[in-house]
């Protein structure tokens, strides 16, 4: 048993310190005027699209629009937006609400699983995951994108130590089991890949420690959350959720958003962390922590899968691994079969894991301060047509500095013959509309300006008030002018032709953000038996009226 686990943190002092820390992180972004977004503005637009659909029209994910993401990633923000807050303040308030709801469980985990200073470090990690204003990694920017990943990691940081580690002092299996079950159920309603990746290890961890009461309490709490969700959202919600997940899992455009799974496991950027996790399993089991070692062995594939599945492939499990290793330090004299002293071995890998994960955590930690101090010169509102999002600010150069990339090997060009030398799999995806292959072009910058200009042009041409589906990654034209959201559409495109049956028009950008999205949607529309009747063509888009074939 670990010697350093004899002294638990003082609950009162820890609670006061964490409360002050959380209040500072939550309050800092309110100091500046507006909330800047300097990274992944498209992701922010996708988030605004979903939240305003829910807040203004009472729509629900999986029922009224397609997304593989769970409702808990949006409901807190939409709730504050319904109360009259603009999007920026609703987002910040939702983050504060998440931190508040997790504060009690955080204290229980910190005081019962982590000794002394480790409890403080653990609490800091959970709170920055709740309240950070960047998705992670080490790029010092500000982003609203993938906030649900941060919140999901915060829930995982609660559930996993409770399942892996025996408590310091008094056992409270029913309370701990209920916290585990509640956290896991919320993971399923936030981003289900976390639930799928971690549930087996959580169950095995509890069973290995012979926590029958904990298993029962976890199952009961999880079922209670699921039952409440069913009462509030209806049985069809689950069917729609499953349908969206299956659709995205089979998507050719978005099955995985970054490096391959083999790269995440063994690539130069990740191999050190993978080896640390495996050595932790070995050394902890040799030190007598067999239940924790077994559960961690099952968690390693889950950690790697979640890292693979998340954009940026940021291994945010590394700080948790380091904390668990340091909390389970073996005695000074304990050795393994090779005669190695296990205490310095576990200590070294714990420190190494914390060091490898520090960059992402520090980026999260400093992001609220960055939001408070960042100069506002050169920033403009993200959505000029929507007062509900007036507080969101983006760089004018990114918003309106339209830049396009065109092919230099189009048919008829001097370099056209060179195109045949490129392997077919590496060629740009052709966009075929009604038998016409559109010119190869990609919009690399200025998406906001393109949407504003296109919305104004369509309104001037008499198409205001209609529901326009955009054949591209983002389809939120309604955020930029007098248009309606497309019922059943996808704020972020993954697969198929969601929303085509309810769309008045389909608009094909002549320079989309990525041609593969346009090509995939148009093929799905055609395969579903729709005819596309051309209504209007400009230098920027083609507008078509879908009709059943």
C-alpha positions as CSV (number, residue, x, y, z in Angstrom):
1,X,0.0,0.0,0.0
2,X,1.3,3.4,-0.9
3,X,3.0,5.3,1.9
4,X,2.1,8.8,0.6
5,X,-1.6,7.9,0.8
6,X,-1.6,8.2,4.6
7,X,-2.3,11.9,4.7
8,X,-5.4,13.2,2.9
9,X,-5.9,16.8,2.0
10,X,-7.8,19.0,4.4
11,X,-11.3,19.2,2.9
12,X,-12.2,22.7,4.2
13,X,-8.9,24.2,3.0
14,X,-9.1,22.4,-0.3
15,X,-12.7,23.5,-0.9
16,X,-11.9,27.1,-0.2
17,X,-8.8,27.1,-2.4
18,X,-10.5,25.4,-5.3
19,X,-13.5,27.8,-5.0
20,X,-11.3,30.8,-5.3
21,X,-9.4,29.3,-8.2
22,X,-12.6,28.4,-10.0
23,X,-14.1,31.8,-9.4
24,X,-11.0,33.5,-10.9
25,X,-11.0,31.3,-14.0
26,X,-14.7,31.8,-14.5
27,X,-14.6,35.6,-14.0
28,X,-11.5,36.5,-16.0
29,X,-13.2,36.3,-19.5
30,X,-15.8,38.7,-18.4
31,X,-13.2,41.4,-17.9
32,X,-12.7,42.1,-21.6
33,X,-15.3,43.4,-24.0
34,X,-16.7,40.5,-25.9
35,X,-15.2,37.0,-26.3
36,X,-12.5,36.6,-28.9
37,X,-12.2,33.5,-31.0
38,X,-8.8,33.1,-32.7
39,X,-8.8,29.4,-33.5
40,X,-11.3,27.2,-35.5
41,X,-13.9,29.9,-36.1
42,X,-15.9,27.4,-38.2
43,X,-16.3,25.1,-35.2
44,X,-17.6,28.1,-33.2
45,X,-20.1,28.9,-36.0
46,X,-21.2,25.2,-35.8
47,X,-21.7,25.6,-32.1
48,X,-23.7,28.8,-32.4
49,X,-25.9,27.2,-35.1
50,X,-26.8,24.3,-32.8
51,X,-27.3,26.4,-29.6
52,X,-29.5,29.0,-31.3
53,X,-31.6,26.3,-33.0
54,X,-32.3,25.0,-29.5
55,X,-32.7,28.4,-27.8
56,X,-34.8,30.2,-30.5
57,X,-36.8,27.4,-32.0
58,X,-36.9,24.7,-29.3
59,X,-35.1,22.2,-31.6
60,X,-33.4,19.1,-30.2
61,X,-30.3,17.3,-31.6
62,X,-31.0,13.9,-33.3
63,X,-34.7,14.9,-33.7
64,X,-34.5,18.2,-35.5
65,X,-31.0,18.2,-36.8
66,X,-28.2,15.7,-37.2
67,X,-25.1,15.5,-35.0
68,X,-23.2,12.7,-33.4
69,X,-22.6,14.9,-30.3
70,X,-24.7,14.5,-27.2
71,X,-27.2,17.0,-26.0
72,X,-25.3,17.9,-22.8
73,X,-22.7,19.6,-24.8
74,X,-25.3,22.2,-25.9
75,X,-28.2,22.2,-23.4
76,X,-26.4,24.3,-20.7
77,X,-25.5,27.0,-23.2
78,X,-28.9,27.0,-24.8
79,X,-30.5,27.3,-21.4
80,X,-28.7,30.5,-20.6
81,X,-29.4,31.8,-24.2
82,X,-33.1,31.3,-23.5
83,X,-32.8,33.4,-20.4
84,X,-31.7,36.3,-22.7
85,X,-27.9,36.1,-22.5
86,X,-26.0,36.6,-25.8
87,X,-24.1,33.6,-26.9
88,X,-20.7,34.6,-25.5
89,X,-22.0,35.2,-22.0
90,X,-24.3,32.1,-22.3
91,X,-21.2,30.0,-23.1
92,X,-19.2,31.4,-20.2
93,X,-22.1,30.9,-17.8
94,X,-22.5,27.3,-19.0
95,X,-18.9,26.6,-18.2
96,X,-19.3,28.1,-14.8
97,X,-22.4,25.9,-14.3
98,X,-20.5,22.8,-15.3
99,X,-17.7,23.6,-12.8
100,X,-20.3,24.3,-10.1
101,X,-22.1,21.0,-10.6
102,X,-18.8,19.0,-10.6
103,X,-17.3,20.9,-7.6
104,X,-18.8,18.6,-4.9
105,X,-17.7,15.3,-6.7
106,X,-14.3,16.9,-7.4
107,X,-13.8,17.4,-3.7
108,X,-14.9,13.8,-2.9
109,X,-12.4,12.4,-5.4
110,X,-9.6,14.7,-4.4
111,X,-9.9,14.0,-0.7
112,X,-10.6,10.3,-0.9
113,X,-8.1,9.3,-3.7
114,X,-5.2,11.8,-3.7
115,X,-3.0,12.7,-0.8
116,X,-1.8,16.2,0.2
117,X,-0.6,18.3,-2.7
118,X,-1.7,15.8,-5.3
119,X,-5.3,16.6,-4.3
120,X,-4.7,20.2,-5.1
121,X,-3.1,19.5,-8.5
122,X,-5.9,17.1,-9.3
123,X,-8.5,19.8,-8.5
124,X,-6.7,22.3,-10.7
125,X,-6.7,19.9,-13.7
126,X,-10.5,19.2,-13.4
127,X,-11.3,22.9,-13.1
128,X,-9.2,24.0,-16.1
129,X,-10.9,21.3,-18.1
130,X,-14.3,22.8,-17.2
131,X,-13.4,26.5,-17.5
132,X,-10.6,26.6,-20.2
133,X,-11.1,28.6,-23.4
134,X,-9.1,26.5,-25.8
135,X,-9.6,22.9,-26.8
136,X,-6.1,21.9,-25.5
137,X,-2.9,21.2,-27.4
138,X,-0.1,23.9,-27.1
139,X,-1.2,26.6,-29.6
140,X,-1.8,29.7,-27.4
141,X,-5.1,30.8,-28.9
142,X,-8.7,31.1,-27.9
143,X,-11.3,28.6,-29.2
144,X,-14.8,27.5,-28.3
145,X,-14.4,24.4,-30.4
146,X,-14.6,21.0,-28.9
147,X,-15.5,22.3,-25.5
148,X,-17.5,19.1,-25.1
149,X,-14.2,17.2,-25.2
150,X,-12.9,19.2,-22.2
151,X,-16.1,18.6,-20.3
152,X,-16.0,14.9,-21.1
153,X,-12.4,14.7,-19.8
154,X,-13.5,16.4,-16.6
155,X,-16.1,13.8,-16.1
156,X,-13.6,11.0,-16.8
157,X,-11.2,12.6,-14.3
158,X,-14.0,12.1,-11.7
159,X,-15.1,8.6,-12.6
160,X,-11.8,6.8,-13.3
161,X,-9.9,7.5,-10.0
162,X,-13.0,6.4,-8.1
163,X,-13.1,3.1,-10.0
164,X,-9.3,2.5,-10.1
165,X,-8.2,3.4,-6.6
166,X,-9.1,2.3,-3.1
167,X,-10.1,5.3,-0.9
168,X,-8.0,7.0,1.7
169,X,-9.7,6.4,5.1
170,X,-13.3,5.6,5.3
171,X,-14.9,3.6,2.4
172,X,-18.2,5.0,1.0
173,X,-19.0,2.6,-1.8
174,X,-22.5,3.7,-2.4
175,X,-21.6,7.4,-2.7
176,X,-18.6,6.6,-4.9
177,X,-20.6,4.2,-7.1
178,X,-23.4,6.8,-7.5
179,X,-20.8,9.4,-8.6
180,X,-19.3,7.0,-11.1
181,X,-22.7,6.0,-12.5
182,X,-23.8,9.6,-12.8
183,X,-20.5,10.7,-14.5
184,X,-20.6,7.8,-16.9
185,X,-24.2,8.4,-17.9
186,X,-23.4,12.1,-18.5
187,X,-20.5,11.0,-20.7
188,X,-23.0,9.0,-22.8
189,X,-25.1,12.1,-23.2
190,X,-22.1,14.3,-23.9
191,X,-19.9,12.3,-26.2
192,X,-20.6,8.6,-26.3
193,X,-17.1,7.6,-27.4
194,X,-15.8,8.4,-23.9
195,X,-18.5,6.2,-22.4
196,X,-17.7,3.3,-24.7
197,X,-13.9,3.6,-24.2
198,X,-14.0,3.8,-20.4
199,X,-17.0,1.8,-19.2
200,X,-15.3,-1.7,-19.3
201,X,-12.4,-0.5,-17.3
202,X,-14.7,1.2,-14.8
203,X,-16.7,-1.9,-14.3
204,X,-13.7,-4.2,-14.0
205,X,-12.0,-1.8,-11.6
206,X,-14.9,-1.9,-9.2
207,X,-15.3,-5.6,-9.5
208,X,-11.6,-6.2,-8.9
209,X,-11.8,-4.2,-5.7
210,X,-14.9,-6.3,-4.8
211,X,-17.1,-3.2,-4.6
212,X,-20.4,-4.9,-5.1
213,X,-22.3,-2.0,-3.5
214,X,-20.4,0.4,-5.7
215,X,-21.3,-1.5,-8.8
216,X,-25.0,-1.6,-7.9
217,X,-25.0,2.1,-7.0
218,X,-23.3,3.0,-10.3
219,X,-25.8,1.0,-12.3
220,X,-28.7,2.5,-10.4
221,X,-27.4,6.1,-10.8
222,X,-26.7,5.5,-14.5
223,X,-30.1,4.1,-15.2
224,X,-31.7,6.9,-13.2
225,X,-30.0,9.5,-15.5
226,X,-31.0,7.5,-18.6
227,X,-34.6,7.3,-17.4
228,X,-34.8,11.0,-16.7
229,X,-33.4,11.8,-20.1
230,X,-36.0,9.5,-21.7
231,X,-38.8,11.2,-19.7
232,X,-37.6,14.7,-20.8
233,X,-36.6,13.9,-24.4
234,X,-38.7,10.9,-25.4
235,X,-37.8,7.4,-26.5
236,X,-37.3,8.6,-30.1
237,X,-34.3,10.7,-28.9
238,X,-32.3,7.5,-28.3
239,X,-33.2,6.1,-31.7
240,X,-32.1,9.4,-33.4
241,X,-28.9,9.5,-31.4
242,X,-28.1,5.9,-32.5
243,X,-28.9,6.8,-36.1
244,X,-26.6,9.8,-36.1
245,X,-23.8,7.8,-34.6
246,X,-24.1,5.0,-37.1
247,X,-24.2,7.5,-40.0
248,X,-21.0,9.3,-38.8
249,X,-19.2,6.0,-38.1
250,X,-19.7,5.0,-41.7
251,X,-18.8,8.5,-43.0
252,X,-16.0,8.7,-45.6
253,X,-15.4,12.4,-44.8
254,X,-15.3,12.4,-41.0
255,X,-14.9,8.9,-39.5
256,X,-11.7,10.2,-37.8
257,X,-10.5,13.8,-37.6
258,X,-6.8,13.5,-37.3
259,X,-3.9,11.0,-37.2
260,X,-4.5,7.3,-37.8
261,X,-4.9,5.0,-34.8
262,X,-1.6,3.3,-35.4
263,X,0.1,6.7,-35.4
264,X,-1.6,7.7,-32.1
265,X,-0.4,4.4,-30.6
266,X,3.2,4.4,-31.9
267,X,4.0,7.6,-33.7
268,X,6.9,9.8,-32.5
269,X,4.6,12.3,-30.9
270,X,2.7,9.7,-28.9
271,X,4.9,6.7,-28.2
272,X,6.4,8.1,-25.0
273,X,3.0,8.4,-23.4
274,X,1.9,5.0,-24.6
275,X,5.0,3.4,-23.1
276,X,4.5,5.3,-19.8
277,X,1.0,3.9,-19.6
278,X,2.2,0.3,-20.2
279,X,5.0,0.6,-17.7
280,X,2.5,2.0,-15.1
281,X,0.4,-1.1,-15.5
282,X,3.4,-3.4,-15.0
283,X,4.9,-1.5,-12.0
284,X,1.6,-1.0,-10.2
285,X,0.7,-4.7,-10.4
286,X,4.2,-5.6,-9.2
287,X,3.7,-3.2,-6.3
288,X,0.6,-5.0,-5.2
289,X,-2.0,-2.6,-6.7
290,X,-3.5,-5.3,-8.8
291,X,-7.0,-3.9,-9.1
292,X,-5.7,-0.5,-10.3
293,X,-3.2,-2.1,-12.6
294,X,-5.8,-4.3,-14.2
295,X,-8.2,-1.4,-14.7
296,X,-5.5,0.7,-16.1
297,X,-4.5,-2.1,-18.5
298,X,-8.1,-1.9,-19.9
299,X,-8.0,1.9,-19.9
300,X,-4.9,2.2,-22.1
301,X,-6.8,1.2,-25.3
302,X,-9.6,3.5,-24.3
303,X,-7.2,6.4,-23.7
304,X,-5.6,5.8,-27.1
305,X,-9.0,5.5,-28.9
306,X,-10.4,8.7,-27.5
307,X,-7.2,10.5,-28.4
308,X,-7.4,9.1,-31.9
309,X,-11.1,10.1,-32.2
310,X,-10.7,13.7,-31.0
311,X,-9.5,16.5,-33.3
312,X,-5.9,17.4,-32.5
313,X,-5.2,14.0,-31.0
314,X,-4.4,15.6,-27.7
315,X,-3.6,12.9,-25.0
316,X,-5.2,14.7,-22.1
317,X,-5.2,11.5,-20.1
318,X,-1.5,11.9,-19.3
319,X,-1.9,14.2,-16.3
320,X,-4.4,11.8,-14.8
321,X,-2.0,8.9,-15.4
322,X,0.7,10.8,-13.6
323,X,-1.6,11.7,-10.7
324,X,-2.7,8.1,-10.2
325,X,0.9,6.8,-10.4
326,X,2.1,9.3,-7.8
327,X,-0.9,8.6,-5.5
328,X,-0.1,4.9,-5.6
329,X,3.6,5.1,-4.8
330,X,4.8,1.9,-3.3
331,X,6.9,1.6,-0.1
332,X,10.6,2.4,0.0
333,X,11.8,-1.2,0.2
334,X,9.5,-2.9,-2.2
335,X,11.2,-4.5,-5.3
336,X,10.1,-6.5,-8.3
337,X,11.4,-9.9,-9.5
338,X,14.4,-8.2,-11.1
339,X,15.4,-6.5,-7.9
340,X,14.4,-3.1,-9.1
341,X,13.1,-0.7,-6.4
342,X,9.5,0.1,-7.4
343,X,9.1,3.4,-5.7
344,X,11.6,5.4,-7.8
345,X,10.3,3.6,-10.9
346,X,6.7,4.6,-10.3
347,X,7.7,8.1,-9.1
348,X,9.7,8.6,-12.3
349,X,6.9,7.5,-14.7
350,X,4.4,9.7,-12.7
351,X,6.5,12.8,-13.1
352,X,7.2,12.0,-16.7
353,X,3.4,11.6,-17.5
354,X,2.7,15.0,-15.8
355,X,5.5,16.6,-17.7
356,X,4.3,15.2,-21.1
357,X,0.7,16.4,-20.3
358,X,1.7,19.8,-18.9
359,X,1.7,21.7,-22.2
360,X,-2.0,21.1,-22.8
361,X,-3.0,21.8,-19.2
362,X,-1.0,25.0,-19.0
363,X,-2.6,26.2,-22.3
364,X,-6.0,25.6,-20.8
365,X,-4.9,27.3,-17.5
366,X,-3.8,30.5,-19.2
367,X,-6.6,30.7,-21.7
368,X,-9.1,32.7,-19.5
369,X,-6.3,35.2,-18.7
370,X,-5.6,35.4,-22.4
371,X,-9.2,36.2,-23.1
372,X,-9.2,39.0,-20.5
373,X,-6.0,40.6,-21.7
374,X,-6.1,40.1,-25.5
375,X,-6.3,43.5,-27.4
376,X,-9.6,43.9,-29.3
377,X,-8.2,45.9,-32.2
378,X,-8.7,44.1,-35.5
379,X,-11.6,42.1,-34.2
380,X,-15.1,42.1,-35.6
381,X,-18.4,40.5,-34.6
382,X,-18.7,36.9,-35.9
383,X,-22.4,37.3,-36.8
384,X,-23.6,40.8,-37.8
385,X,-27.1,39.6,-38.6
386,X,-27.7,37.9,-35.2
387,X,-27.9,40.0,-32.1
388,X,-28.0,36.8,-30.0
389,X,-24.3,36.3,-30.9
390,X,-23.1,39.9,-30.7
391,X,-20.5,39.1,-28.1
392,X,-18.4,36.7,-30.2
393,X,-15.4,38.4,-31.9
394,X,-13.1,37.1,-34.6
395,X,-10.2,38.6,-36.5
396,X,-11.2,40.7,-39.4
397,X,-8.5,39.2,-41.6
398,X,-9.9,35.8,-41.0
399,X,-13.5,36.8,-41.4
400,X,-13.2,39.0,-44.6
401,X,-9.7,38.3,-46.1
402,X,-11.1,35.9,-48.7
403,X,-8.5,33.6,-50.1
404,X,-9.0,30.8,-52.6
405,X,-6.9,28.0,-53.8
406,X,-7.5,26.9,-57.4
407,X,-6.0,24.1,-59.4
408,X,-3.3,24.9,-62.0
409,X,-4.0,21.7,-63.9
410,X,-7.6,22.2,-65.0
411,X,-8.6,20.9,-68.5
412,X,-7.4,23.3,-71.1
413,X,-4.6,24.7,-69.0
414,X,-0.9,24.3,-70.0
415,X,-0.3,21.9,-67.0
416,X,-3.4,19.8,-67.6
417,X,-1.4,16.8,-68.8
418,X,0.4,16.7,-65.4
419,X,-2.8,15.7,-63.6
420,X,-2.5,12.2,-65.0
421,X,0.8,11.7,-63.2
422,X,-0.8,12.1,-59.8
423,X,-2.2,8.8,-58.3
424,X,-6.0,8.9,-58.3
425,X,-6.2,8.7,-54.5
426,X,-4.2,11.9,-54.2
427,X,-6.1,13.9,-56.7
428,X,-8.6,16.6,-55.6
429,X,-12.1,15.3,-55.2
430,X,-14.1,16.2,-58.2
431,X,-17.5,17.9,-57.6
432,X,-20.0,16.6,-60.1
433,X,-23.4,18.4,-60.4
434,X,-25.9,17.2,-62.9
435,X,-23.1,15.7,-65.0
436,X,-21.0,18.8,-64.9
437,X,-17.6,18.6,-63.2
438,X,-17.1,21.9,-61.4
439,X,-13.7,23.7,-61.4
440,X,-11.4,22.7,-58.6
441,X,-11.4,25.4,-56.0
442,X,-11.1,25.7,-52.2
443,X,-12.0,28.6,-49.9
444,X,-9.1,28.8,-47.5
445,X,-9.9,32.0,-45.7
446,X,-12.8,34.5,-45.4
447,X,-15.7,32.1,-44.9
448,X,-17.7,34.6,-42.9
449,X,-17.4,37.2,-45.7
450,X,-18.5,34.6,-48.2
451,X,-21.6,33.7,-46.2
452,X,-22.5,37.4,-45.7
453,X,-22.1,38.2,-49.3
454,X,-24.0,35.1,-50.5
455,X,-26.9,35.7,-48.0
456,X,-27.2,39.4,-49.2
457,X,-27.2,38.3,-52.8
458,X,-29.8,35.7,-52.3
459,X,-32.1,38.1,-50.4
460,X,-31.7,40.7,-53.2
461,X,-32.7,38.0,-55.7
462,X,-35.9,37.3,-53.8
463,X,-35.0,34.1,-51.9
464,X,-35.3,35.5,-48.4
465,X,-37.3,33.5,-45.9
466,X,-36.5,30.2,-47.6
467,X,-34.7,27.2,-46.1
468,X,-31.4,26.8,-48.0
469,X,-29.2,23.7,-47.6
470,X,-25.5,24.3,-48.3
471,X,-23.5,21.5,-49.9
472,X,-20.4,22.1,-47.8
473,X,-19.1,21.4,-44.3
474,X,-21.1,24.3,-42.7
475,X,-24.7,25.0,-43.6
476,X,-25.7,27.8,-41.3
477,X,-26.8,30.3,-44.0
478,X,-29.7,31.3,-41.8
479,X,-27.3,32.8,-39.3
480,X,-26.3,35.4,-41.9
481,X,-29.6,36.7,-43.2
482,X,-33.3,36.2,-43.5
483,X,-33.4,32.5,-44.0
484,X,-34.8,29.5,-42.1
485,X,-32.8,26.6,-40.6
486,X,-33.2,23.5,-42.6
487,X,-35.3,20.9,-40.7
488,X,-33.3,17.7,-40.2
489,X,-30.2,19.3,-41.6
490,X,-26.6,19.0,-40.2
491,X,-25.0,22.1,-38.8
492,X,-21.7,20.3,-39.4
493,X,-21.8,17.9,-42.3
494,X,-20.7,14.3,-41.8
495,X,-22.5,12.0,-44.3
496,X,-25.5,11.5,-46.4
497,X,-28.0,14.2,-47.4
498,X,-29.6,15.3,-44.1
499,X,-32.3,17.9,-44.5
500,X,-32.7,17.6,-48.3
501,X,-36.4,16.6,-47.9
502,X,-37.2,19.8,-46.0
503,X,-34.9,22.2,-48.0
504,X,-36.5,24.7,-50.4
505,X,-33.2,25.0,-52.2
506,X,-29.8,23.4,-52.3
507,X,-26.8,25.7,-52.8
508,X,-23.5,24.4,-54.2
509,X,-20.6,26.8,-53.5
510,X,-18.2,27.0,-56.5
511,X,-15.4,27.3,-54.0
512,X,-16.3,25.2,-50.9
513,X,-14.3,24.8,-47.8
514,X,-13.4,21.3,-48.9
515,X,-14.6,19.7,-52.2
516,X,-15.1,16.3,-50.5
517,X,-18.0,17.6,-48.6
518,X,-19.8,19.0,-51.6
519,X,-19.0,15.9,-53.7
520,X,-20.2,13.5,-51.0
521,X,-23.5,15.4,-50.4
522,X,-24.3,15.7,-54.1
523,X,-23.7,12.0,-54.6
524,X,-26.0,11.2,-51.7
525,X,-28.7,13.5,-53.0
526,X,-28.5,11.8,-56.4
527,X,-28.4,8.3,-55.0
528,X,-31.5,9.2,-52.9
529,X,-33.4,9.8,-56.2
530,X,-33.6,13.7,-56.1
531,X,-33.4,15.8,-59.2
532,X,-31.7,19.2,-58.9
533,X,-33.2,21.9,-61.0
534,X,-30.9,24.9,-61.5
535,X,-32.5,28.2,-60.5
536,X,-29.6,30.6,-60.3
537,X,-25.9,30.7,-61.0
538,X,-23.4,33.3,-59.9
539,X,-19.6,33.5,-59.7
540,X,-19.9,32.2,-56.1
541,X,-22.6,29.6,-56.1
542,X,-25.2,27.5,-57.9
543,X,-28.7,27.5,-56.5
544,X,-30.9,24.5,-57.2
545,X,-34.4,23.4,-56.4
546,X,-34.6,19.7,-55.3
547,X,-37.4,17.6,-56.7
548,X,-38.3,14.0,-56.2
549,X,-37.2,11.9,-59.2
